[in-house]
Structure formats: C-alpha cells, structure tokens
C-alpha cells in the first residue's frame, strides 16, 4: 500500500501545460520540474534531513571518544545513558526512515513517474509534427532522443538535488565543527573547497560540451542501425551486407572517438580531484596532530577531523561523478532538444472548428507549393471537383500528382492559394476532422506491426467482427486471413503482420488497406495506385468492390496504368505543376495531346474503352 501511494503521486498521462516544450535547456528543465514540483520539494526536505543525520553521526563519534576519556567506565552508561539513547534513535530509527523516504521518492515516484510523463508528452508532441519532419530524419534517432531525454532529465535533476544538500551540509557543518575544535582546522578545508570548485569550473563545461557531441554521435549510430533493420529486405536482395556493415562501422567509429574524447576530460578531472583529496587528508590530519601535541584539541577532535575529512574525500569522488553525470545528462537533453523542441510546421488554428462535409465538393484555388526548393512543384493551379465526381490525375513522374493529394490531406501547408471542401478552407479546420472525411488507399501500403484486427480498426474504431468480415470479404481478403498465423501462435484477425506488414505479400497488404478504407466509408476517396500491387485476377475480382466503394463519393484517383482510371468522369493531366489537359478519355484521345501520347505508349493503341 505504501509503495502504491508513492507510485501514484505523479500522473504520467497528464496534459502538457503548453502546446510546445521550450527550445532552450534551462526552460526545458523547468517546464517538466514545475509539473512534479511537490515530489522534488519533498526530496529536498528529506535530503536536507538525511545529510544532517550523516554529519551528526560523525559528531557523535567525536563525542563518544571524549566521553570515554573523561568518564569512569563504571559510571559511563548511568551518566550518559540518555545521550547515548538519543544517538541510538538517530542511527537506528531516524536514519533508516529518511533513507527509506528518499528511496521511495526517487525509485517509486520520480524515477518511473517523471520519466514516463516526459516521454508521453514528448511523444504526443512529436506525433503532431508534419510528414516532412519524419522524412528528414532517422526514425531510430527520433525514438532514441525521446527515450533518452526523459531518463537524462530525471537523472540530472535527482542527482543535482542529492548533491546540493550533501555539498552544502557537509561543507558548512564540517567548517562549524572544525571551528568549535580549533579555527585553524578550517584552513585546509577552505583551501580544498576553493581548489575543488576551481577544478569543477574548469572541467565540467568541457565534459558537457563533449557529452553533447558524443550523444549526437550515439543517436546517429542508432538511426543508422535501425534504418538497416527497417530495410533488411533491400539489404538482402542487393547483397550489400558488407556495405551496410561499413555504413554502421563509420558511425561506430565516430561514436567511439567522440566518447573517448569525453572520457579524456573525465580522467583528467579524476586525477586532479584525487590529488587535491590527498593534500586535504595529509594537511588536515597533520594539523590536527600538531594541535593535539600542543594540547589545543582533544583526541575526539582528531577523530572528528580525520573522519570528516575521509568522508568528504569519499564524497568528493561521488560528487565529481555526480556532477559529471549531471552535465553528461544535460548534454543528452540538449541533443534531444534538436528533435523534441522543433516547432510544428502544420498546426491547427486556435479554436479551429471541425470540418463538416455534406456534399464533398473540392476546390483547389490558385495553389502554389514547393518542398523548400527553388522551383515550384505546384504553381497557380486551380481545379474544381464537383460533389460525387470521380476524377483521374495523370501525368509524368514529378508532375505534382501526389503533392496535390498531400496538400488536400494538409500534410503540408500551402505557400499560396487555398483548398476548399464544401466551401470550407481546410487550413481553418482541425487536421483530425479533415482526415476523418478522407479515405485513402496508397501505392506503398505499410501496416502497423500489430494484429490484422488492429490494422482494420484504424478505419473504424469499435467495428464489430461482422463489420470486419464484411469489409474483408468485399476486398477479397477473406481468402487468406483465416490461414494467417504468427510465431506466437495467433491466427486470423489476431495474427500480427510484422513491421510495415512484411509478413504479408504486397497484394495481401493492399487488400487489407482496401478493407480498412471500406470500413472508414469517408465521403471523399483518394486512390494512389490503389491496385498496383494486385495481380490482374485479384484486381478484376475486387473491381466490383471498388465500384461499390466509390459509389456516391468524390473520388481522386492516381494511376500510371491508365487503363485503370480511363472510365473516370474526368481525367486531369498534370505537367510541371500545371493542368495541361482536362476531359474524358475519348475527348483527350481526340485532342492528341500529352494524354494521347501516354496512352499510346502504354497500349500501342490496341486497348479499347467501351
């Protein structure tokens, strides 16, 4: 029950306080620490009391030695029993209680809770990024930065709190206790503190700087390795295992060299601190012995000074590694900021309404767009698609067909013009509601590494098994789904399909995608080479289902195989981002323009259309 209470102190799925996390290191830390401040406030209090108890134990040692020298052994317990009892309570009761509270706060509350909260909020934010964000980076590097940033921020914050009290309490208490014995005992310790701070001031920024470089190299290595695993089929097909090893070897070499450079600073700092510690032990012990020979301090004071100095020396090594760890973690957080704190390029307007589609008319109005390049992909394009009209987009590669579809889905923002659906500017409505009204079947169908059922339910969450079976039957997927099984023995709808659906053939993936869109039943349908992965027999078998799917919907179809879209109501031919031609199949053939040339290249003029 006690563990459960501490484990529930942080709500790991709480909403982020702002739309985006800060882009600088210190505000980024404060952004998350404010959300869990009660736990860190409790840790500060517990750490303060714990540090005072540790120092008190050394004071008790000195006190016991002096009491044994000044009290006859027969009267020792009778005269000092109450004082000894209090020492016992501190050592056997208070110390375990506060150590336990410290561990509960760190291991049950902050360590799992804060880390998961940071990861949840970062993941939720990164999911809002545009398609371009993910296309410009390794998926592995993005995931690595999200995972490591939560760990690093938590560790550095907890270590800073622990180190703060130990440094302050030990330094101040030691100086006070030394001053009570003899003020001259303070001189070696004060000199050591000054040198210690100077060493940290010199080394720590260098550790941080090189840790940022090392962390970036580590993320790059992770990205390359994951990229290879994700595209393992390509590696095998082209027999480039050696090339892939060399690609990873370069990243491993770079990461190792950067880590070694960071380690050089750590080793140098370790040697300097160890030398300073040796000087502290020698000077403090020597000075205490000299003061005792001059009858200026007691034997208990020697024990106190020597014990505290040894403790400070041991603690200084710990603090050195803690400080090193803090700044190494800060470096990792700083590396993570390159991904996590990037502004979202495609955002909803504040209080944007949901898109309402009654008819399904689409209008591209004087649209301009390019992918951050000098030449425009789409320039001044205007296109009206009537409600329920079925158009085919045709054109050579790079003409702008897929770009036009991506703009309609608002995967990118326009640079000029606007796109309207039933008179509503898609830039003024929520992205979620926009994409809910559009069903899309893509050429490169990638499925989630989950069950067939979970992939299908993306089309209609909460759909019944009867609805699932009806959709897969129409998509002719009922022929293979019952025979599917995975390595864990799951079958049928429960079988997992592998990363991006690699356990299924291209045609099987395409039929799952079609079934998913059938379930979604959105009023606007986009088909980008929807039947490209299907053989002719299967394509003919599901043609009726596609006709049913398109019935009553506004349809935009892209196909390089012109025979698959020649029956559309209207064909729009794109060339270099402009509409070159528009009309029916027969009209465009009669026009003897670009479409006619493309048609004759594919068919030789022998394929007729009724």
HUGINOR-V195189 format. One record per pair of residues at least 12 apart in sequence whose C-alpha atoms are under 6 Angstrom apart, sorted by the first residue. I is the first residue (numbers start at 1). J is the second residue. D is the distance in Angstrom with one decimal. If there is no record, write none. Layout:
i->(I	I)
j->(J	J)
d->(D	D)
This chain:
i->(6	6	7	7	10	12	12	12	21	23	48	50	51	62	62	62	65	66	115	115	118	119	129	130	138	140	140	140	141	141	141	145	149	149	152	156	156	188	208	208	208	210	211	211	212	212	212	214	214	215	217	218	221	277	285	288	348	352	352	352	353	354	354	354	355	355	355	359	360	360	360	361	361	361	361	361	362	362	362	363	363	363	363	364	364	364	365	365	365	365	366	366	366	366	367	367	367	367	368	368	368	369	369	377	377	378	379	381	387	388	388	388	389	390	390	390	390	391	391	391	391	391	392	392	392	392	392	393	393	394	395	395	395	399	399	399	399	400	437	437	438	438	438	439	439	439	440	440	440	441	441	442	442	443	443	443	446	446	447	447	448	449	449	449	450	451	451	451	452	453	456	459	459	459	459	460	460	471	471	472	474	475	475	475	477	506	507	507	523	524	524	524	525	526	526	526	527	528	528	529	529	566	570	570	571	571)
j->(108	109	108	109	113	113	116	117	341	341	165	98	166	300	303	304	300	300	150	151	150	150	344	346	223	222	223	226	219	222	223	336	333	336	329	326	329	284	327	328	331	262	328	331	331	332	335	258	259	332	255	255	251	313	306	302	430	428	429	430	429	429	430	433	429	433	434	387	387	422	554	385	386	387	421	422	385	420	421	383	384	419	420	382	383	419	382	417	418	419	380	381	382	417	380	381	416	417	380	415	416	414	415	400	577	577	577	578	554	552	553	554	554	554	555	568	569	556	568	569	570	571	556	557	558	565	571	558	572	573	573	574	575	574	575	576	577	577	522	523	522	524	525	517	522	525	525	526	527	527	530	528	530	528	529	530	500	501	500	501	500	497	498	499	496	494	495	496	493	493	516	516	517	519	520	519	520	515	518	515	545	511	515	542	511	533	533	534	553	553	554	555	555	555	556	557	557	557	558	558	559	585	583	584	583	584)
d->(5.8	5.4	5.0	4.9	5.6	5.7	5.7	4.1	5.8	5.1	5.6	5.9	5.7	4.4	6.0	5.1	5.2	5.2	4.7	5.8	5.3	5.7	5.1	5.9	5.0	5.8	4.3	5.3	5.1	5.9	4.4	4.8	5.1	5.8	4.6	4.3	5.9	5.9	5.0	5.4	5.5	5.1	5.2	5.2	4.3	5.9	5.9	4.9	5.3	5.6	4.8	5.7	5.2	5.6	5.9	5.7	5.6	6.0	5.0	5.7	5.1	5.4	5.5	5.4	5.7	5.5	5.8	5.4	4.7	6.0	5.9	5.8	4.9	4.1	5.6	5.1	5.0	5.7	4.6	5.7	4.5	5.7	5.1	5.0	4.9	4.7	4.6	5.6	5.4	6.0	4.4	4.8	4.9	4.8	5.0	4.9	5.5	4.4	5.5	5.5	4.6	5.7	5.2	6.0	5.2	4.1	5.8	5.9	5.7	5.5	4.8	4.1	5.1	5.8	4.5	5.5	5.2	5.2	5.5	5.8	4.8	5.4	5.8	4.7	5.8	5.9	4.6	4.9	5.1	4.7	5.4	4.9	6.0	5.7	4.8	4.6	5.4	5.3	5.0	6.0	5.3	4.8	5.7	5.6	5.4	4.8	5.8	4.6	5.7	4.9	5.5	4.8	5.8	5.6	4.8	5.6	4.5	5.9	4.6	4.7	5.5	5.7	4.7	4.5	4.9	5.0	5.1	4.0	4.9	4.9	4.9	4.8	5.8	5.3	4.4	5.7	5.3	4.9	6.0	5.1	5.5	5.5	5.4	5.9	5.7	5.5	5.0	4.8	5.1	5.6	4.8	6.0	4.8	5.8	4.8	5.7	4.6	5.9	4.7	5.7	4.8	5.7	5.2	4.8	5.4	5.7)
